[in-house]
């Protein structure tokens, strides 16, 4: 199929590699979305809200990236089980939520974005833009927590933000460890 596309549209090898990556990514993310939608069908609206929020956050912040489909699947499954079944029923006072999201904003400023290793090095202007958008999203959520009475969606979103921030910090620690090991072996 890709040979046909390359010959018909005169695509370079690099463009074909990008196209293959796109199809692989769509198949991977699409299959996870379908499976998770089935697994969390009893909480489908809250699941859709949490996955939408997580996707928006990860676009601008990055985070942990698994090397295999099964690793990604299991990590994502664990994330949503913890978010939807363990943490979302726990109601945290608004003042504590506000403080926690404020800490997440600070962590995001210090750590985000953390793109996958397979991505090209980000330009400083792109890093700054992604960081600013990420922080703005968290700040808007902070205002939302302050203004709107607590409900299941806000509680779930709060836990998505907390877990995303924690995994960002873990990804940064891992990244620093990898860079330290690379320097020591050089």
C-alpha positions as CSV (number, residue, x, y, z in Angstrom):
1,X,0.0,0.0,0.0
2,X,2.7,2.5,0.9
3,X,4.8,1.6,-2.2
4,X,1.7,2.4,-4.3
5,X,1.2,5.7,-2.5
6,X,4.9,6.6,-2.8
7,X,4.9,5.9,-6.6
8,X,1.5,7.6,-7.3
9,X,2.1,10.8,-5.3
10,X,5.9,11.0,-5.5
11,X,6.3,10.9,-1.7
12,X,9.9,10.8,-0.3
13,X,11.0,8.0,2.0
14,X,10.7,10.4,4.9
15,X,7.1,11.3,4.0
16,X,6.2,7.6,3.8
17,X,7.8,7.0,7.2
18,X,5.7,9.8,8.6
19,X,2.6,8.3,7.0
20,X,3.4,4.8,8.4
21,X,3.8,6.4,11.9
22,X,0.5,8.2,11.5
23,X,-1.4,5.0,10.6
24,X,0.4,3.1,13.4
25,X,-0.5,5.8,15.9
26,X,-4.1,6.0,14.8
27,X,-4.5,2.2,15.0
28,X,-2.9,2.0,18.4
29,X,-4.8,4.9,20.0
30,X,-8.1,3.9,18.3
31,X,-7.9,0.4,19.5
32,X,-7.1,1.5,23.1
33,X,-10.0,4.0,22.9
34,X,-12.5,1.3,21.8
35,X,-11.3,-1.3,24.3
36,X,-11.4,1.3,27.2
37,X,-14.8,2.5,26.1
38,X,-16.1,-1.0,26.4
39,X,-14.3,-1.6,29.8
40,X,-15.6,1.7,31.2
41,X,-19.0,1.6,29.6
42,X,-20.8,2.0,33.0
43,X,-18.9,5.3,33.4
44,X,-18.7,6.3,29.8
45,X,-19.4,10.0,30.2
46,X,-16.9,10.5,33.0
47,X,-14.4,8.3,31.0
48,X,-14.9,10.5,27.9
49,X,-14.4,13.7,30.0
50,X,-11.3,12.3,31.6
51,X,-9.7,11.1,28.3
52,X,-10.5,14.4,26.6
53,X,-8.8,16.3,29.5
54,X,-5.9,13.9,29.6
55,X,-5.4,14.2,25.8
56,X,-5.4,18.0,25.9
57,X,-2.9,18.0,28.8
58,X,-0.6,15.5,27.2
59,X,-0.5,17.3,23.9
60,X,1.1,20.3,25.6
61,X,3.0,18.6,28.5
62,X,4.1,15.2,27.2
63,X,5.0,12.7,29.8
64,X,5.8,9.1,30.2
65,X,6.0,7.1,26.9
66,X,6.1,3.4,26.8
67,X,8.1,1.5,24.1
68,X,5.5,-1.1,23.4
69,X,1.8,-1.2,22.7
70,X,1.2,-3.5,25.6
71,X,3.2,-1.3,27.9
72,X,1.2,1.7,26.8
73,X,-2.1,-0.2,27.0
74,X,-1.4,-1.4,30.6
75,X,-0.2,1.9,31.8
76,X,-3.2,3.7,30.3
77,X,-5.5,1.1,31.7
78,X,-4.0,1.5,35.2
79,X,-4.3,5.3,34.9
80,X,-8.0,5.1,34.1
81,X,-8.8,2.4,36.7
82,X,-7.1,4.5,39.3
83,X,-8.8,7.7,38.1
84,X,-12.4,6.4,37.5
85,X,-12.7,3.7,40.2
86,X,-10.3,4.5,43.0
87,X,-9.9,8.3,43.2
88,X,-12.9,10.0,41.6
89,X,-15.3,8.9,44.4
90,X,-12.9,10.6,46.9
91,X,-14.1,14.1,47.5
92,X,-11.4,16.6,48.5
93,X,-12.2,20.0,50.0
94,X,-12.0,22.8,47.4
95,X,-9.2,24.6,49.3
96,X,-7.0,21.5,49.1
97,X,-7.9,21.0,45.4
98,X,-6.9,24.6,44.7
99,X,-3.6,24.2,46.5
100,X,-2.9,20.9,44.7
101,X,-3.6,22.4,41.3
102,X,-1.5,25.4,42.1
103,X,1.4,23.0,42.9
104,X,0.7,21.2,39.6
105,X,1.0,24.6,37.8
106,X,4.4,25.1,39.4
107,X,5.5,21.6,38.5
108,X,4.3,22.1,35.0
109,X,6.2,25.3,34.7
110,X,9.4,23.6,35.9
111,X,9.0,20.3,34.0
112,X,6.7,20.5,30.9
113,X,6.9,19.8,28.1
114,X,8.5,16.3,28.0
115,X,8.1,15.0,24.5
116,X,8.7,11.3,23.5
117,X,12.3,10.4,22.6
118,X,11.2,9.8,19.0
119,X,10.3,13.4,18.5
120,X,12.7,15.9,17.1
121,X,14.2,18.4,19.6
122,X,11.7,21.1,20.3
123,X,12.7,24.7,19.6
124,X,12.7,27.0,22.6
125,X,9.8,29.0,21.3
126,X,7.7,25.7,21.0
127,X,8.7,24.7,24.5
128,X,7.6,28.0,25.8
129,X,4.3,28.0,23.9
130,X,3.5,24.4,25.1
131,X,4.4,25.2,28.7
132,X,2.3,28.4,28.6
133,X,-0.7,26.6,27.1
134,X,-0.4,23.8,29.7
135,X,-0.2,26.2,32.6
136,X,-3.1,28.2,31.2
137,X,-5.3,25.0,31.0
138,X,-4.4,24.2,34.6
139,X,-5.1,27.8,35.7
140,X,-8.6,27.7,34.0
141,X,-9.3,24.4,35.8
142,X,-8.2,26.0,39.0
143,X,-10.7,28.9,38.4
144,X,-13.4,26.3,37.5
145,X,-12.9,24.4,40.8
146,X,-13.2,27.7,42.6
147,X,-16.4,28.9,40.8
148,X,-18.4,25.7,40.1
149,X,-19.7,23.5,42.9
150,X,-18.0,20.2,43.2
151,X,-19.3,17.3,41.1
152,X,-18.1,14.0,39.7
153,X,-16.6,15.5,36.6
154,X,-14.6,18.2,38.4
155,X,-13.4,15.6,40.9
156,X,-12.3,13.3,38.1
157,X,-10.7,16.1,36.3
158,X,-8.8,17.1,39.4
159,X,-7.4,13.5,39.8
160,X,-6.5,13.5,36.1
161,X,-4.5,16.6,36.6
162,X,-2.8,15.2,39.8
163,X,-1.9,11.9,38.1
164,X,-0.7,13.7,34.9
165,X,1.5,16.0,37.0
166,X,2.9,13.1,39.0
167,X,3.7,11.1,35.9
168,X,5.4,14.2,34.4
169,X,7.6,14.4,37.5
170,X,8.4,10.7,37.2
171,X,9.2,11.1,33.5
172,X,11.5,14.0,34.3
173,X,13.3,11.9,37.0
174,X,13.7,9.0,34.5
175,X,14.9,11.4,31.8
176,X,17.5,12.9,34.1
177,X,18.6,9.4,35.1
178,X,19.0,8.4,31.4
179,X,21.0,11.5,30.7
180,X,23.2,10.9,33.8
181,X,23.9,7.3,32.7
182,X,24.7,8.4,29.1
183,X,27.2,11.0,30.3
184,X,28.9,8.4,32.6
185,X,29.2,5.9,29.8
186,X,30.6,8.4,27.3
